[in-house]
């Protein structure tokens, strides 16, 4: 993610790789929180909520979920980059 910290696909890939390796929610949350974009893209907010739930952090999961969060956006966007190419 250091090569292109604004590329949301890197964070999604890291989350998937950590999940396949059996890493816990806490480690996946830490990786996702490295995204510098504020507000976070809705796909990352959703993954944060799932990671928080898996880590047993239920209050954080309910605050982070796309349905409950003002950070969630309906448009597909990336960290600081337009989706049109």
Number of C-alpha atoms within 10 A of each C-alpha: 15 8 7 9 16 18 18 24 16 17 23 17 12 16 24 15 13 16 15 9 9 9 13 14 23 17 14 25 20 13 17 22 14 13 21 14 16 9 14 22 22 23 20 25 25 19 23 27 23 22 25 24 19 15 17 13 15 15 11 16 22 16 15 24 22 22 14 11 14 12 16 19 16 10 10 10 16 18 20 17 12 9 10 5 4
